């Protein structure tokens, strides 16, 4: 009887997790734009990040999250947190909101960091799409009241590129911890085979 309840509970949890995962964006990359407006180009880079991040973080186990190749290197969980912070910078730039530092740290689970990052990426991409001129988007910082700004160029070579870089680290770390990503992920096509 106890085993039946345990199995039913496990099946229900698995179904909820699968249903929640189906709702997250970037299981596959969205269709590309019909033109090369500046905003569409940036949005496509952001979509590429979303697709890579989705699959890099799909099915992470507790031991994957704790894994770090050396003591002085971020764990996979710490990398998830860093990527989440980078996606906030990306979204804040397109929403023209300042990045206020220091800030109160949010306690988030790995699932919350993953979902939050994917939703930030999706929203930023949507806001960039179809913009002919993107120079209006700037990275705003408020560091203890000292305000500064950087142009959108720094968003591309900074936060977006850095998030892609750290997503690649997660892919490597999970391979080292014995849980490689789905081998049918095709980053060139942005689709994953069945």
N, C-alpha and C positions, 0 to 999 in steps of 0.2 A: 504494500500500500504506500509506504513512504517513498519507495523507488518510483512508483507511478507518479506521485505528486512532484517528486524531484524532476523526473523526465518532462512532465507537463510544464513545470516552471521554466525549465531550460528551453523547451520548444517555444514557449510564449516570449521569453526574453530574446531569443534568436530572431523570432518573427518581428518583434518591435524594433530591434536593431536594424534588421534588413529593411523594414518599412521606412525608418528614419533615414537610412542611407540612401534609399531610392529618391528621397526628397531633396537631397543635397545636390547642388549644381556641380557640373564638370565631370560627370561620369564619362561624358564624351565632350569634345570641344564643340562649341556652337558653330553654325555655318558662318563662313566668312562674309564680310561686307562686299557689296557690289562695286565700291570705289575705294580709292586710296586716300581719302580725306585723312588729315593728320590724326584726328581722334580715333578713326578706325584702325590705323596702324598701331597706336598705343594700346587700344582695346584688345587687339589681337595678341600682342605680347602678354597682356594681363590674362587673357583667356588661356594662353599657353601655360602660364604659371598655374592657373586654376586646374587644368587637366593634369599636369604633372603632380601637383600637390594632392589632388584627390587620390590618385593611385599610389603615391608615395606613402600616404597615411592610411590607406584602406587596409583594415585587418591588423592593425598594430596590436601586439600583445603586451602584457605588463612587462615582460622581460625585454621587449624591444624598446619600450619607453624608458626603461632604466639604463639601457645600454649606452656606454661611452667607450670609445677606443682607447682612451688614456685618462688618467685622473684629472688632468688639467684641461680637459675638453668638455664642451657641453654634452649633456645626455640628449637622447632623442626627444624626451619630454621638454627639456630646456630649449631645444631647437624649435619645437612646436610653438612655444611661448614667444620666442624671438620672431618667428615668421608671422605670428598673429600681430605682434607689435608693428612689423613692417607693413602688413596689410592695412593697419589703421592709418599709418602715414600716407599710404597710397590713396586710400579713400578720403582722408582729410584734405589732401591736396585738391582733389577734384570737387570736393564739397566746400572748399575754401575755408576750412576750419583749422585753427592752430593746434599744434601738437604741444601740449602743456607738460613741462617737466620741471621738477619731479612730479610724479602723480602717485596716487594711491594705487597700489598693485591689486588687481582683481585675482581672487583665488578661482581658478578655472580647471576643470578636468580636461583630460586629453580630448574627449569627444567634444566638449564645448569649444576648445581652442580650434579643433579641426573645422567644426561647423561654422564658427565665427569667422575664421580665415576665409573659408570658401564663400560665405555670404558677403564679406567685405570685398573680395575679389570680384564677385559677380556684379555687385552694385557699382564699383569703380569702373568696370568695363562698360556697363550700360550707360554711365554718365559721360564717358569719353566718346562713345559711338556717335558718328555723324557730325562731329565738331570739325569744321574746316580749320579753325584757328584754335590752338591749344596753349598759346603763350599766356593766356589769362590764368591758367592753373599754376599755382606756386605752392611750394612747401613752406608753411609758416611754422616757426618755432617760438615758443615762449618759455625760456629757461630762467626760472626764478624772476620773472618780470622783464628779462632782457629779450627783446623781440628781434627776430631775424627772418629772412626769407631767402629761398633759393628758387631758381627757375625750374620749369618742368624737365629740362635736360637732366638735372640732378635726380629727379624722380626715376628716370629711365636707367641711368647708369648707377644709381644708388639703390633705392628701396626695391624696385622691381627686380633688378639684376641680383641684388643680395638675397631676395626671397627665393629666386630660382636656384641660386648657388646653395642655399641651406636646404632646399628641397632635395637637391642631389645628394647632400650629405645624409639625409634621412634614408634615401634609397640605399646608399652604401652601408650605413649602420645596420639597417634591418637585414641586409644580406649577411653581414658579419655576425648578427645575433641569430641566424638560422631561419629567417622568415623573409625571403626575397619577394619582391613585388610580382604581381601577376605577369608571367612571361608574354602574355598576349597584348600588353600595353604597347601601342604604336604611336609614339609622340609625333612622328612625321604626319600621320593621317589624323591624329586626334581621336582615334577610335580604338576600342579594345575588343579583341575577338572573343567569341563565346567559348 
